[in-house]
Amino acid sequence: MEEKKTYEASVKELETLVERIEDPNRTFAETMEDIRRGRELVEQCREMLRTTESVIAKQ
């Protein structure tokens, strides 16, 4: 199981994935794998934001 990244590291990886997805020279399979990884990262970021919102709301 992969260790969760920081929010900032996840966003940076997402930016890299977007650049790769936009590259017309990549194969369909590579693009689909990048999209799958991007979805994982987006969900991790959403979870981090939900957790942060919850902590702030309790203060």
Helices and strands as residue ranges (DSSP letters): H 7-21, H 28-58
